[in-house]
């Protein structure tokens, strides 16, 4: 075998490996998009009342809530679910009205600020309703959910976007 033959085979092997890598990345990207769509469809067909009931039952199982706690927490979940539905509809309307343009800087700031205010108010309510041990367990679960969410977001980002993260 000559050096040219060896080089040709080596180039073919490298090209085959690159093609396999590209195919694998595309499949992974499609799988991630499908997972994201499934997660977004999870509660889409449910009413706010049904969502609140499911969330409350999950929480009751996780934290061993009393009946009174369940009633109070279900009220919070119901209010949150109704508010999310309203916000989702408003955002959809704005997007349709503005031809899918992104929100302005001020709108994004207001949206994020409102969301954080709501989180603070929910945390205060949960602290009022739950016992100390239940609240600690609730908080640790919330941190776990945030870490999982951040991990999903980072996994879905392209490498270029990951380089420009700001914290």
Secondary structure by P-SEA (a helix, b strand, c coil): ccaaaaaaaaaaaaaaaaaaaaaaaaaaaaaaaaaaaaaaaccccccaaaaaaaaaaaaaaaccccaaaaaaaaaaaaaaaaaaaaaaaaaaaaaaaaccccccaaaaaaaaaaaaaaaaaaaaaaaacccaaaaaaaaaaaaaaaaaaaaaaaaaccaaaaaaccc
